[in-house]
Amino acid sequence: MPFARPSLVLALLVALACSDDGGTSPVDALALDLEPVATGLEGAVHLASPPGDERIFVVERAGRVRIVRDGALLATPFLDISSRVTCCHEQGLLSIAFDPRWQTTGYFYLFLVDQGGDIAVERFTADPESDVTTDAPTPVLSVGHPSDIHHGGLLQFGPDGMLYISTGDGQYGDPAGNAQNLGSLLGKILRIDVTTLPYAIPEDNPFAGEEGRRGEIWAYGLRNPWRYDVVPRAGAAGSADLYVTDVGHERYEELNVVPENAGGSNFGWRIMEASHCYPAGATCETAGLTLPTHEYSHAVGCSIIGGHVYRGSALPELAGHYFFADYCEGWLKTLAPASEDHEVREWTIPDAGSIHSFGVDAQDEPYLL
């Protein structure tokens, strides 16, 4: 997904309150708008905030991490590793994740495509109070990659303290069958323990200790999971639901929701594209596959952009709703919780433009890039 112009960081706002007659549901009575937060960013693809920190850290694809503080973009990058990153097209610096114990450890993690074209996850150590840090990485994970497309690209810590990592299948059409190959780390959601390095494989990972299968794998059968969300389950410490959007091949885009025990889920690529056998007209065996909760055809959009389940306080009407978008069409939608039958709603946002990615701040309020 190339980016032809500077990006604008935007915050979602409530524009309308409940209707006067009292007969409209809170969600039906709600309208959303976007408040510009910062301009002047180049190819912004992700943002996050450390726990308890008011700053917003924005990832620029070329290899810089920028800070937005009190609505102002700081002139000096927090970190610049552009000399070590392969950019651009679908490559580059793609996401950032902060250690849950950031204020104590100062650790943060980056997902990048290195100069050899491979996926690299690196750990850095910063002064939690500083707006600038140095390029002194500790390697965490490297995944060989055969092309300049389909890298996945997101790091996120789950409520279990584990680091989740998304990887793409590596090539158009997945000719090597990486997504279904449990001996490959491509086309997967990975889950590792980075409490100490080298990382450890959690004992409850589905393929831990199995010969010929990579223990890092949490879920598989994915084409290009650009974004996902590991969502804490209310009242169940350490457990989570998994929301993962997978960018489609020729016909369909998909959104998968797996409650709690997501480990071992097979999302079907390239046996299937969304809920349809691949290639078109083929027959396939669907037993054991996790089929999409929602899908749409390329008549509606071209590339799904996953966001986050809303966990903030500014939009209480949308608690538990999942935000997602389409890169080509620029629409913004939400998927309601299972208790509301996963209803999909499209929001009218004037001049939203092309949505590249989402992020949340330390208060779990959502931003669009």
C-alpha positions as CSV (number, residue, x, y, z in Angstrom):
1,M,0.0,0.0,0.0
2,P,2.0,3.0,-1.2
3,F,1.4,6.4,0.3
4,A,1.5,9.3,-2.1
5,R,1.0,12.2,0.3
6,P,1.7,13.3,3.9
7,S,-0.6,11.8,6.5
8,L,-2.9,13.4,9.0
9,V,-3.5,12.0,12.4
10,L,-7.2,12.2,13.3
11,A,-9.2,11.6,16.5
12,L,-12.8,10.3,16.5
13,L,-15.3,12.6,18.2
14,V,-19.0,12.4,19.1
15,A,-20.9,14.9,17.0
16,L,-24.6,14.2,18.0
17,A,-26.3,13.1,21.2
18,C,-29.4,11.0,21.6
19,S,-32.6,12.0,19.7
20,D,-35.3,14.0,21.4
21,D,-38.0,11.3,21.2
22,G,-36.1,8.8,23.3
23,G,-37.0,6.0,20.9
24,T,-33.6,5.8,19.2
25,S,-30.8,3.6,20.4
26,P,-27.7,5.3,21.7
27,V,-25.7,4.0,18.7
28,D,-28.4,5.1,16.2
29,A,-28.4,8.6,17.6
30,L,-24.6,8.9,17.4
31,A,-22.6,10.6,14.7
32,L,-18.8,10.7,14.4
33,D,-16.4,13.3,13.1
34,L,-12.6,13.7,13.0
35,E,-10.6,16.2,14.8
36,P,-7.1,16.9,13.3
37,V,-4.4,16.3,15.9
38,A,-1.2,16.7,13.9
39,T,0.0,17.4,10.4
40,G,3.4,17.2,8.8
41,L,3.9,13.5,9.1
42,E,5.4,11.5,6.1
43,G,3.9,8.1,5.4
44,A,2.5,7.5,9.0
45,V,1.4,3.9,9.4
46,H,0.9,3.2,13.1
47,L,0.6,5.0,16.5
48,A,0.6,3.9,20.1
49,S,1.2,5.4,23.6
50,P,3.1,3.8,26.5
51,P,1.0,2.9,29.5
52,G,0.3,6.0,31.6
53,D,1.9,8.4,29.1
54,E,0.1,11.3,27.5
55,R,2.4,11.4,24.4
56,I,1.4,9.7,21.1
57,F,4.2,7.9,19.3
58,V,3.7,7.8,15.5
59,V,5.5,5.4,13.2
60,E,6.6,6.7,9.8
61,R,7.2,4.0,7.2
62,A,10.6,5.4,6.1
63,G,12.1,4.5,9.6
64,R,11.2,7.3,12.0
65,V,9.2,7.4,15.2
66,R,7.7,10.8,15.9
67,I,6.1,12.2,19.1
68,V,2.9,14.2,19.3
69,R,2.7,16.0,22.6
70,D,-0.2,18.3,23.6
71,G,-1.4,18.4,20.0
72,A,2.0,19.4,18.6
73,L,4.3,17.3,16.5
74,L,7.8,17.5,17.9
75,A,10.5,18.5,15.3
76,T,13.1,16.0,16.4
77,P,12.2,12.3,15.9
78,F,12.1,10.1,19.0
79,L,14.1,7.6,17.0
80,D,15.4,7.5,13.4
81,I,16.5,4.1,12.0
82,S,15.9,4.9,8.4
83,S,19.4,3.9,7.4
84,R,18.6,0.3,8.5
85,V,15.1,0.0,7.0
86,T,14.1,-1.1,3.5
87,C,11.4,1.3,2.3
88,C,8.8,1.7,0.8
89,H,5.8,0.2,-1.0
90,E,4.7,-2.5,1.6
91,Q,8.1,-2.5,3.3
92,G,9.5,-0.1,5.9
93,L,9.1,0.5,9.6
94,L,5.5,-0.8,10.3
95,S,4.6,-0.7,14.0
96,I,5.7,0.0,17.6
97,A,4.7,-1.7,20.9
98,F,5.6,-0.6,24.4
99,D,6.4,-3.0,27.2
100,P,3.5,-3.2,29.7
101,R,6.1,-2.3,32.4
102,W,7.4,0.6,30.3
103,Q,7.9,3.0,33.3
104,T,10.2,0.5,34.9
105,T,12.0,-1.2,31.9
106,G,11.9,1.6,29.2
107,Y,11.5,-1.2,26.7
108,F,9.8,-0.8,23.3
109,Y,9.6,-3.0,20.3
110,L,9.7,-2.2,16.5
111,F,8.5,-4.3,13.6
112,L,10.5,-3.5,10.5
113,V,11.7,-4.8,7.1
114,D,15.5,-4.8,7.3
115,Q,18.0,-4.0,4.6
116,G,18.0,-7.7,3.5
117,G,14.3,-7.5,3.0
118,D,13.5,-9.8,5.9
119,I,11.1,-9.2,8.8
120,A,12.8,-8.1,12.0
121,V,11.5,-7.5,15.5
122,E,13.9,-5.4,17.7
123,R,13.8,-4.2,21.3
124,F,15.1,-0.8,22.3
125,T,15.6,0.8,25.7
126,A,14.7,4.4,26.3
127,D,14.4,6.8,29.2
128,P,10.6,6.9,29.8
129,E,10.8,10.6,30.4
130,S,12.8,11.5,27.3
131,D,11.5,12.6,23.9
132,V,14.6,11.3,22.1
133,T,16.4,7.9,22.2
134,T,19.2,6.2,20.3
135,D,19.4,3.5,17.7
136,A,20.8,0.7,19.9
137,P,18.6,-2.4,19.2
138,T,18.6,-5.8,20.6
139,P,17.4,-8.4,18.0
140,V,14.3,-10.3,19.1
141,L,13.1,-12.2,16.0
142,S,14.0,-12.5,12.3
143,V,11.9,-14.1,9.7
144,G,13.2,-14.6,6.2
145,H,11.0,-13.0,3.5
146,P,11.1,-13.7,-0.2
147,S,9.6,-10.5,-1.7
148,D,8.7,-6.9,-1.2
149,I,5.0,-7.6,-0.3
150,H,2.9,-9.2,2.4
151,H,4.8,-8.7,5.6
152,G,1.8,-8.4,8.0
153,G,3.3,-5.7,10.2
154,L,1.8,-5.4,13.7
155,L,3.2,-5.9,17.2
156,Q,0.8,-5.8,20.2
157,F,1.1,-7.0,23.8
158,G,-1.9,-9.0,25.0
159,P,-3.4,-8.9,28.4
160,D,-1.4,-12.1,29.1
161,G,1.8,-10.1,28.8
162,M,2.8,-12.0,25.6
163,L,4.0,-10.2,22.5
164,Y,1.8,-10.9,19.4
165,I,3.3,-10.5,15.9
166,S,1.5,-10.7,12.5
167,T,3.3,-11.9,9.4
168,G,2.2,-12.1,5.8
169,D,2.5,-15.1,3.4
170,G,5.5,-13.6,1.6
171,Q,4.4,-13.7,-2.1
172,Y,1.4,-12.9,-4.3
173,G,-0.8,-16.0,-4.3
174,D,1.4,-17.8,-1.7
175,P,3.0,-20.2,-4.2
176,A,5.1,-21.7,-1.5
177,G,2.1,-22.5,0.7
178,N,3.6,-20.7,3.7
179,A,0.2,-19.7,5.3
180,Q,-0.7,-23.4,5.8
181,N,2.8,-24.6,6.6
182,L,3.3,-25.0,10.3
183,G,7.0,-25.2,9.8
184,S,7.0,-21.6,8.5
185,L,6.5,-18.3,10.4
186,L,5.0,-16.6,7.4
187,G,1.2,-16.1,7.1
188,K,0.7,-16.3,10.9
189,I,0.0,-14.6,14.2
190,L,2.9,-15.4,16.4
191,R,2.9,-15.3,20.3
192,I,6.2,-15.1,22.2
193,D,7.4,-14.3,25.8
194,V,9.9,-11.4,25.8
195,T,10.2,-11.1,29.5
196,T,13.8,-12.1,29.0
197,L,15.8,-12.5,25.8
198,P,16.3,-14.7,23.9
199,Y,12.5,-15.0,23.8
200,A,10.7,-18.0,25.2
201,I,7.8,-19.9,23.6
202,P,4.8,-20.0,25.9
203,E,3.9,-23.5,27.0
204,D,0.3,-23.0,26.1
205,N,1.0,-22.1,22.5
206,P,-0.8,-24.7,20.4
207,F,2.2,-26.2,18.7
208,A,4.8,-25.7,21.4
209,G,7.2,-28.7,21.5
210,E,5.7,-30.4,18.4
211,E,8.3,-31.7,16.0
212,G,8.2,-30.0,12.6
213,R,6.0,-27.2,13.8
214,R,7.1,-23.8,15.0
215,G,6.1,-23.2,18.6
216,E,5.9,-19.4,18.1
217,I,2.7,-19.9,16.0
218,W,-0.6,-18.8,17.7
219,A,-2.9,-18.7,14.6
220,Y,-2.3,-19.4,10.9
221,G,-3.8,-19.5,7.4
222,L,-3.4,-15.8,6.8
223,R,-2.5,-13.9,3.6
224,N,-1.5,-10.4,4.9
225,P,-2.8,-9.5,8.4
226,W,-1.8,-5.9,8.3
227,R,-3.7,-5.1,11.6
228,Y,-5.4,-7.1,14.4
229,D,-6.4,-6.6,18.0
230,V,-5.9,-8.7,21.1
231,V,-8.9,-7.8,23.2
232,P,-9.0,-8.4,27.0
233,R,-12.1,-10.4,28.1
234,A,-14.0,-8.7,30.9
235,G,-13.7,-10.5,34.2
236,A,-11.2,-13.0,32.9
237,A,-7.7,-11.9,33.8
238,G,-5.1,-12.6,31.1
239,S,-7.6,-14.0,28.6
240,A,-8.5,-12.3,25.3
241,D,-10.5,-12.4,22.1
242,L,-8.7,-12.1,18.8
243,Y,-9.9,-9.7,16.0
244,V,-7.8,-10.1,12.9
245,T,-8.4,-8.6,9.4
246,D,-6.8,-10.3,6.5
247,V,-6.2,-8.4,3.2
248,G,-7.8,-10.4,0.4
249,H,-6.4,-11.7,-2.8
250,E,-8.6,-11.2,-5.9
251,R,-12.2,-11.1,-4.7
252,Y,-12.8,-10.7,-0.9
253,E,-11.7,-9.0,2.3
254,E,-12.3,-10.6,5.6
255,L,-12.6,-9.9,9.4
256,N,-12.3,-12.8,11.8
257,V,-13.3,-12.8,15.5
258,V,-12.2,-15.7,17.6
259,P,-13.4,-15.7,21.2
260,E,-10.9,-16.6,24.0
261,N,-9.2,-19.8,22.8
262,A,-7.8,-18.4,19.5
263,G,-4.7,-20.6,19.7
264,G,-4.5,-23.0,16.8
265,S,-7.1,-21.2,14.6
266,N,-6.7,-21.7,10.9
267,F,-8.2,-18.8,8.9
268,G,-8.1,-20.8,5.7
269,W,-5.8,-19.0,3.2
270,R,-5.1,-20.3,0.6
271,I,-7.6,-23.1,0.8
272,M,-10.1,-20.3,0.9
273,E,-10.4,-16.6,0.3
274,A,-12.7,-15.4,3.0
275,S,-15.6,-17.9,3.0
276,H,-15.1,-18.9,-0.6
277,C,-13.0,-21.8,-2.0
278,Y,-9.8,-20.7,-3.7
279,P,-9.3,-20.4,-6.6
280,A,-12.7,-19.3,-7.8
281,G,-14.8,-22.3,-8.8
282,A,-12.7,-24.8,-6.8
283,T,-14.1,-27.2,-4.2
284,C,-12.5,-27.4,-0.8
285,E,-12.7,-29.0,2.6
286,T,-13.8,-26.4,5.3
287,A,-13.7,-28.7,8.3
288,G,-11.4,-27.3,11.0
289,L,-11.2,-23.8,9.4
290,T,-12.2,-20.6,11.2
291,L,-14.5,-18.8,8.7
292,P,-14.9,-15.0,8.7
293,T,-17.3,-13.2,11.0
294,H,-17.7,-10.5,8.3
295,E,-16.5,-10.3,4.7
296,Y,-17.0,-8.0,1.7
297,S,-16.3,-8.2,-2.0
298,H,-14.0,-6.0,-4.1
299,A,-17.1,-4.3,-5.4
300,V,-17.2,-2.6,-2.0
301,G,-13.4,-2.1,-1.3
302,C,-10.0,-3.4,-2.1
303,S,-8.0,-3.7,1.1
304,I,-9.3,-4.0,4.7
305,I,-7.7,-1.9,7.3
306,G,-8.2,-3.3,10.8
307,G,-8.5,-1.2,13.9
308,H,-9.4,-1.7,17.5
309,V,-12.3,-2.7,19.7
310,Y,-13.4,0.5,21.5
311,R,-12.3,0.5,25.1
312,G,-12.1,4.2,25.8
313,S,-14.6,6.5,27.7
314,A,-15.3,9.3,25.2
315,L,-17.7,7.2,23.1
316,P,-19.5,5.0,25.7
317,E,-22.2,4.1,23.1
318,L,-19.6,2.2,21.1
319,A,-18.1,0.2,24.0
320,G,-17.1,-3.2,22.6
321,H,-17.5,-2.2,18.9
322,Y,-14.7,-2.9,16.5
323,F,-13.5,-0.2,14.1
324,F,-12.3,-1.1,10.6
325,A,-11.9,0.7,7.3
326,D,-11.0,0.2,3.6
327,Y,-7.9,1.7,2.1
328,C,-9.3,2.3,-1.3
329,E,-12.9,3.4,-0.6
330,G,-12.2,5.5,2.6
331,W,-15.2,4.3,4.5
332,L,-15.2,3.7,8.2
333,K,-17.3,0.9,9.8
334,T,-17.9,-0.8,13.1
335,L,-18.7,-4.4,14.0
336,A,-20.9,-4.7,17.0
337,P,-20.2,-7.3,19.7
338,A,-21.5,-10.8,19.4
339,S,-24.3,-9.9,21.9
340,E,-25.6,-7.5,19.2
341,D,-25.3,-10.2,16.5
342,H,-22.1,-8.6,15.0
343,E,-24.1,-5.9,13.2
344,V,-22.0,-3.9,10.8
345,R,-22.6,-0.1,10.6
346,E,-21.0,2.4,8.2
347,W,-20.3,5.9,9.6
348,T,-20.5,9.0,7.5
349,I,-17.2,10.9,8.0
350,P,-16.8,14.0,5.7
351,D,-13.5,14.1,3.9
352,A,-12.0,11.1,5.7
353,G,-9.8,10.4,2.6
354,S,-7.7,7.2,2.4
355,I,-7.4,5.5,5.8
356,H,-4.0,3.8,6.2
357,S,-4.1,2.6,9.8
358,F,-5.5,3.0,13.3
359,G,-4.0,3.4,16.7
360,V,-5.0,4.1,20.3
361,D,-3.6,6.3,23.0
362,A,-3.0,5.5,26.7
363,Q,-6.7,6.2,27.4
364,D,-7.7,3.7,24.6
365,E,-9.2,6.5,22.5
366,P,-8.9,5.7,18.8
367,Y,-7.0,7.6,16.1
368,L,-7.0,7.3,12.3
369,L,-4.0,7.8,10.1
